[in-house]
Amino acid sequence: MIDVDIRLARGRFALEARFATPAPVVALFGRSGSGKTSIVLALAGLLTPAAGHVRVGEATLFDSAAGVDLPPERRRIGYVFQDALLFPHLTVRGNLEYGERLTPPAERYVDRRQVVDLLGLGPLLERRPRALSGGERQRVAIGRALLASPRLLLMDEPLASLDTTRKAEILAYVEILRDELAIPIVYVSHSIEEVTRLADHMVLVSDGRTVASGSVAEVMGRADLEPVTGRFQAGSVIETRVAEHDLDTGLTVLAFDGGRLLVPVVDSLPGERVRVRVRARDVALALAPPPDTSFLNVLEGTVVAVSPTRGALVDVTLAVGRATIISRISQSSRERLRLEPGRRAYALVKGVALDRHAVGFA
């Protein structure tokens, strides 16, 4: 359990953050300057709140009422920054050993060999940071943080300085860590693609406040949060399971309570959970299933909400089983189709819109 309830001020900037969740991966999501890094610094003990508490599992790291404020070195928190910040004079092996030495032998529970294997660091052990790519340096930084046997791993925009190829590489490794190690992670990002792939719980941060907290599907499915998430981030997240693969067509069938989605083939086994982000701008609406269409996904649902008019565009939310799907259409189309709450409609989604950036392993 991660339980945070803090208030602090940094000059003119005031922060009030409150969330609690047992989820193994918590994403702090919001625009630059919203307060995400301030929350992380308070968790790490690098900023002292004026009031409140920070608890991780059974450990109280900060509690103003009880007079508890553990120094950073006693909090047992691993921190992975935007830049790897490795010791340039040490080899990869030396950097990993440094992380390990931060924790007394009796309190270590992370095995060095396991971390080296999980992160693919074996061939790099004798190299120095200057001889590594950006992705390799970040893998070493993650390994060093893990070998401190932390009770919590903080990852503050760890992919921000990487190119697209390196980002995909590190995302895959973070997914492995999430699935293989029982270490809770607080992941800071302003990329909804990263959040969709990695997080179980999402905390939306805006202007120094946590304005929403819940599952990724719940938070991203709220059209009223668009002023915070961003106009072009609007959409929904659907929790699915792999039903089958059709290698002849190159498609995977993802089943959920409400229907199924056809997407480009997903590298996972039948039965595995997969999270899919469906952007509002990729969804068309119809009053009846079209007889001849290129849309692979035609999902029947009920209109449950229509956003206030903003110029020519409007967002229409459909309930499809237990899932919600948001469609961004013109106000003219909404009026012509008479789309109001309670009306039956069909969401039309291109299979190619649900590419590898939209699909993550839950």
C-alpha positions as CSV (number, residue, x, y, z in Angstrom):
1,M,0.0,0.0,0.0
2,I,1.2,3.5,-0.9
3,D,-0.5,6.1,1.2
4,V,0.3,9.8,0.5
5,D,-1.4,12.9,2.1
6,I,1.0,15.9,2.0
7,R,1.0,19.6,1.8
8,L,4.1,21.7,1.1
9,A,5.1,25.0,-0.5
10,R,8.1,25.9,-2.7
11,G,8.2,29.6,-3.1
12,R,5.0,30.6,-4.8
13,F,4.1,27.0,-5.7
14,A,1.8,25.2,-3.3
15,L,1.3,21.4,-3.4
16,E,-1.6,19.3,-2.0
17,A,-1.3,15.7,-2.9
18,R,-3.5,12.9,-1.6
19,F,-3.8,9.3,-2.9
20,A,-3.8,5.7,-1.5
21,T,-3.6,2.5,-3.4
22,P,-2.3,-1.1,-3.1
23,A,-1.6,-1.1,-6.9
24,P,1.9,-2.2,-7.7
25,V,2.5,0.5,-10.3
26,V,1.2,4.0,-9.7
27,A,1.5,6.6,-12.4
28,L,1.7,10.3,-11.6
29,F,0.4,12.0,-14.8
30,G,0.2,15.6,-15.7
31,R,1.7,18.5,-17.7
32,S,5.2,19.8,-17.0
33,G,5.2,22.0,-13.9
34,S,2.0,20.4,-12.4
35,G,3.8,19.1,-9.3
36,K,4.6,15.5,-10.2
37,T,8.3,15.8,-9.4
38,S,7.6,17.6,-6.1
39,I,5.5,14.6,-5.0
40,V,8.4,12.3,-5.9
41,L,11.0,14.4,-4.0
42,A,8.7,14.4,-0.9
43,L,8.4,10.6,-1.2
44,A,12.2,10.3,-1.4
45,G,12.8,12.6,1.6
46,L,14.4,15.3,-0.5
47,L,11.6,17.7,0.2
48,T,9.9,18.0,3.6
49,P,6.2,18.6,3.6
50,A,4.6,21.2,5.9
51,A,2.0,18.6,7.0
52,G,0.6,15.2,6.3
53,H,2.0,11.7,6.0
54,V,3.8,9.3,3.6
55,R,3.5,5.5,4.2
56,V,4.7,2.6,2.2
57,G,3.5,-0.8,3.3
58,E,4.0,-1.0,7.1
59,A,6.7,1.7,7.1
60,T,5.9,5.4,8.0
61,L,8.4,7.6,6.2
62,F,6.9,10.9,7.2
63,D,4.2,11.9,9.6
64,S,4.0,15.5,10.8
65,A,1.6,14.8,13.6
66,A,3.8,12.0,15.0
67,G,7.0,13.8,14.4
68,V,8.4,11.2,12.0
69,D,10.7,12.3,9.1
70,L,13.1,9.6,8.0
71,P,16.2,10.9,6.2
72,P,16.5,9.8,2.6
73,E,19.2,7.3,3.4
74,R,16.9,5.5,5.8
75,R,13.8,5.4,3.6
76,R,15.1,2.5,1.4
77,I,13.8,4.1,-1.8
78,G,15.3,3.6,-5.2
79,Y,15.3,6.6,-7.5
80,V,15.7,6.5,-11.3
81,F,16.1,10.0,-12.9
82,Q,15.5,11.3,-16.4
83,D,19.2,11.0,-16.9
84,A,21.0,7.9,-15.8
85,L,23.5,9.8,-13.6
86,L,26.0,6.9,-13.4
87,F,29.4,7.2,-11.8
88,P,31.6,7.8,-14.9
89,H,34.8,6.4,-13.2
90,L,33.1,3.1,-12.4
91,T,32.3,0.2,-14.7
92,V,28.7,-1.1,-14.9
93,R,29.7,-3.7,-12.3
94,G,31.0,-1.0,-10.0
95,N,27.8,1.1,-10.4
96,L,25.7,-2.0,-9.6
97,E,27.9,-2.8,-6.5
98,Y,27.5,0.7,-5.3
99,G,23.7,0.4,-5.3
100,E,24.0,-2.9,-3.4
101,R,26.3,-1.4,-0.7
102,L,23.6,1.1,0.2
103,T,21.7,-1.6,2.0
104,P,23.1,-3.7,4.9
105,P,23.6,-7.4,3.9
106,A,20.9,-8.6,6.3
107,E,18.3,-6.3,4.7
108,R,19.0,-7.2,1.1
109,Y,16.4,-9.2,-0.7
110,V,17.1,-8.4,-4.4
111,D,19.5,-10.9,-6.0
112,R,22.2,-9.3,-8.2
113,R,22.3,-12.2,-10.7
114,Q,18.5,-11.9,-11.1
115,V,18.7,-8.2,-11.8
116,V,21.6,-8.6,-14.3
117,D,19.6,-11.3,-16.1
118,L,16.3,-9.4,-16.1
119,L,17.9,-6.2,-17.5
120,G,20.3,-7.9,-19.9
121,L,23.3,-6.4,-18.3
122,G,25.7,-9.4,-18.4
123,P,27.5,-8.3,-21.6
124,L,27.9,-4.8,-20.3
125,L,29.5,-5.4,-16.8
126,E,33.0,-4.4,-17.7
127,R,32.1,-1.3,-19.7
128,R,32.1,2.2,-18.5
129,P,29.1,4.6,-18.9
130,R,30.7,6.5,-21.8
131,A,30.7,3.3,-23.8
132,L,27.0,2.7,-23.4
133,S,24.0,3.8,-25.4
134,G,21.3,5.9,-23.7
135,G,19.0,2.9,-23.2
136,E,21.9,0.8,-21.8
137,R,22.8,3.6,-19.3
138,Q,19.2,3.8,-18.2
139,R,19.0,0.0,-17.7
140,V,22.1,0.2,-15.5
141,A,20.5,3.0,-13.5
142,I,17.4,0.9,-12.9
143,G,19.6,-2.0,-11.9
144,R,21.6,0.1,-9.4
145,A,18.3,1.3,-7.9
146,L,16.9,-2.2,-7.6
147,L,20.1,-3.6,-5.9
148,A,19.6,-1.2,-3.0
149,S,16.6,-3.6,-2.2
150,P,14.2,-0.6,-2.0
151,R,10.7,-0.8,-0.5
152,L,9.6,1.6,-3.3
153,L,11.1,2.4,-6.7
154,L,10.6,6.0,-8.0
155,M,10.9,6.5,-11.8
156,D,10.8,10.2,-12.7
157,E,10.4,10.6,-16.5
158,P,12.9,7.8,-17.1
159,L,12.3,7.8,-20.9
160,A,12.2,11.6,-21.5
161,S,15.8,11.8,-22.8
162,L,15.6,8.7,-25.1
163,D,14.7,8.3,-28.7
164,T,11.7,6.2,-29.8
165,T,13.7,3.0,-30.2
166,R,15.3,3.3,-26.8
167,K,12.0,4.2,-25.2
168,A,10.4,1.0,-26.5
169,E,13.4,-1.0,-25.2
170,I,13.2,0.4,-21.7
171,L,9.4,0.1,-21.5
172,A,9.7,-3.6,-22.2
173,Y,12.2,-3.9,-19.4
174,V,10.1,-2.0,-16.9
175,E,7.2,-4.3,-17.8
176,I,9.4,-7.3,-17.0
177,L,10.3,-5.7,-13.6
178,R,6.7,-5.0,-12.9
179,D,5.8,-8.6,-13.5
180,E,8.8,-10.4,-12.0
181,L,9.6,-8.3,-8.9
182,A,7.2,-7.4,-6.1
183,I,8.5,-3.9,-5.7
184,P,5.9,-1.1,-5.9
185,I,6.7,1.6,-8.5
186,V,5.7,5.2,-8.7
187,Y,6.2,6.2,-12.3
188,V,6.1,9.9,-13.3
189,S,5.2,10.7,-16.9
190,H,3.4,13.1,-19.2
191,S,3.0,10.3,-21.9
192,I,-0.3,8.6,-21.8
193,E,1.1,5.8,-23.9
194,E,3.6,5.0,-21.1
195,V,0.9,5.2,-18.5
196,T,-1.4,2.9,-20.4
197,R,1.2,0.2,-20.8
198,L,2.7,0.2,-17.3
199,A,0.4,1.6,-14.7
200,D,-2.3,-0.1,-12.6
201,H,-3.4,3.1,-10.8
202,M,-3.3,6.6,-12.2
203,V,-3.0,9.9,-10.2
204,L,-3.8,13.0,-12.2
205,V,-1.9,16.1,-11.1
206,S,-2.7,19.7,-12.1
207,D,-1.5,23.0,-10.7
208,G,-0.2,21.4,-7.5
209,R,-3.2,19.3,-6.8
210,T,-4.2,15.6,-7.3
211,V,-7.4,16.1,-9.1
212,A,-8.2,12.4,-9.8
213,S,-7.1,9.0,-8.6
214,G,-8.2,5.6,-9.8
215,S,-7.6,2.8,-12.3
216,V,-6.2,3.9,-15.6
217,A,-9.4,2.9,-17.3
218,E,-11.5,4.9,-14.8
219,V,-9.5,8.1,-15.0
220,M,-9.0,8.1,-18.8
221,G,-12.6,7.4,-19.3
222,R,-13.7,10.6,-17.7
223,A,-14.5,13.2,-20.3
224,D,-14.7,15.9,-17.7
225,L,-11.0,15.6,-17.0
226,E,-10.0,16.6,-20.6
227,P,-9.0,20.1,-19.5
228,V,-6.3,18.4,-17.4
229,T,-5.3,15.4,-19.5
230,G,-5.2,17.5,-22.7
231,R,-7.6,17.8,-25.7
232,F,-5.6,15.4,-27.9
233,Q,-5.3,12.8,-25.1
234,A,-9.1,12.3,-24.9
235,G,-10.1,8.6,-25.1
236,S,-10.7,5.5,-23.1
237,V,-8.8,2.5,-21.8
238,I,-10.3,-1.0,-22.0
239,E,-9.1,-3.9,-19.9
240,T,-9.2,-7.0,-22.2
241,R,-7.8,-10.6,-22.4
242,V,-6.2,-12.2,-25.4
243,A,-8.8,-14.6,-26.9
244,E,-6.8,-15.9,-30.0
245,H,-4.3,-15.0,-32.6
246,D,-5.0,-15.2,-36.4
247,L,-1.5,-15.4,-37.9
248,D,-2.9,-15.6,-41.4
249,T,-4.4,-12.1,-41.1
250,G,-1.8,-10.8,-38.6
251,L,-4.6,-10.0,-36.1
252,T,-5.2,-10.7,-32.4
253,V,-8.7,-11.0,-30.9
254,L,-9.0,-9.2,-27.5
255,A,-12.1,-10.0,-25.5
256,F,-13.8,-7.9,-22.9
257,D,-17.2,-7.6,-21.2
258,G,-19.0,-5.9,-24.1
259,G,-17.5,-7.4,-27.1
260,R,-14.1,-7.9,-28.7
261,L,-11.4,-5.9,-30.5
262,L,-9.3,-6.9,-33.4
263,V,-5.8,-5.4,-33.3
264,P,-2.5,-6.0,-35.1
265,V,-1.0,-9.2,-33.6
266,V,0.0,-8.8,-29.9
267,D,3.0,-10.7,-28.6
268,S,1.2,-12.5,-25.7
269,L,-0.4,-15.8,-24.9
270,P,-4.1,-16.5,-25.0
271,G,-5.6,-15.6,-21.6
272,E,-3.1,-12.8,-20.8
273,R,-4.5,-9.5,-19.8
274,V,-4.0,-6.6,-22.2
275,R,-4.9,-3.0,-21.8
276,V,-6.0,-1.0,-24.9
277,R,-6.2,2.7,-25.3
278,V,-8.8,3.9,-27.8
279,R,-8.4,7.5,-28.7
280,A,-11.7,9.5,-29.1
281,R,-10.6,10.9,-32.5
282,D,-10.2,7.3,-33.8
283,V,-13.9,6.4,-33.1
284,A,-16.8,7.0,-35.5
285,L,-20.4,6.4,-34.6
286,A,-23.4,4.9,-36.4
287,L,-27.0,4.1,-35.5
288,A,-26.8,0.7,-37.2
289,P,-24.0,-1.7,-38.0
290,P,-22.8,-0.8,-41.5
291,P,-23.2,-3.7,-44.0
292,D,-20.0,-3.0,-45.9
293,T,-17.1,-1.3,-44.1
294,S,-13.4,-1.5,-43.6
295,F,-13.8,-1.0,-39.9
296,L,-12.7,-4.2,-38.1
297,N,-14.3,-3.2,-34.8
298,V,-18.1,-2.5,-34.6
299,L,-19.2,-2.3,-31.0
300,E,-22.8,-1.9,-29.9
301,G,-23.4,0.4,-26.9
302,T,-25.6,3.1,-25.3
303,V,-24.9,6.8,-25.1
304,V,-24.3,7.7,-21.5
305,A,-22.9,11.3,-21.8
306,V,-22.5,14.1,-24.3
307,S,-19.9,16.8,-23.5
308,P,-20.8,20.5,-23.6
309,T,-20.5,22.0,-27.0
310,R,-17.0,23.5,-27.8
311,G,-17.2,25.0,-31.2
312,A,-17.7,22.4,-33.9
313,L,-16.7,19.4,-31.8
314,V,-18.4,17.3,-29.2
315,D,-17.4,14.1,-27.2
316,V,-20.0,11.3,-27.0
317,T,-19.5,8.6,-24.4
318,L,-20.9,5.1,-25.0
319,A,-21.2,2.3,-22.4
320,V,-20.2,-0.9,-24.1
321,G,-20.7,-3.6,-21.5
322,R,-18.6,-2.6,-18.5
323,A,-16.3,-0.5,-20.7
324,T,-16.7,3.0,-21.9
325,I,-15.7,4.4,-25.3
326,I,-15.5,8.0,-26.2
327,S,-16.0,9.3,-29.7
328,R,-15.1,12.8,-30.9
329,I,-17.4,13.9,-33.7
330,S,-18.7,17.1,-35.1
331,Q,-21.7,18.8,-33.4
332,S,-23.4,18.6,-36.8
333,S,-23.1,14.8,-36.8
334,R,-24.4,14.5,-33.2
335,E,-27.5,16.6,-34.1
336,R,-28.1,14.7,-37.3
337,L,-27.9,11.3,-35.5
338,R,-29.8,12.7,-32.5
339,L,-27.2,11.2,-30.1
340,E,-28.5,11.8,-26.6
341,P,-28.1,9.8,-23.4
342,G,-30.0,6.5,-23.6
343,R,-29.7,6.2,-27.5
344,R,-28.3,3.0,-28.9
345,A,-25.4,3.4,-31.2
346,Y,-22.4,1.6,-32.6
347,A,-18.7,2.6,-32.1
348,L,-16.6,2.0,-35.2
349,V,-12.9,1.6,-34.6
350,K,-10.1,1.0,-37.1
351,G,-8.0,-2.0,-36.2
352,V,-4.8,-0.1,-37.4
353,A,-5.6,2.7,-34.9
354,L,-4.9,0.2,-32.1
355,D,-1.2,-0.2,-32.8
356,R,1.7,-1.1,-30.4
357,H,1.6,2.4,-28.9
358,A,-2.1,1.8,-27.8
359,V,-1.7,-1.7,-26.4
360,G,0.1,-2.6,-23.2
361,F,0.2,-5.6,-20.9
362,A,-1.9,-5.2,-17.8
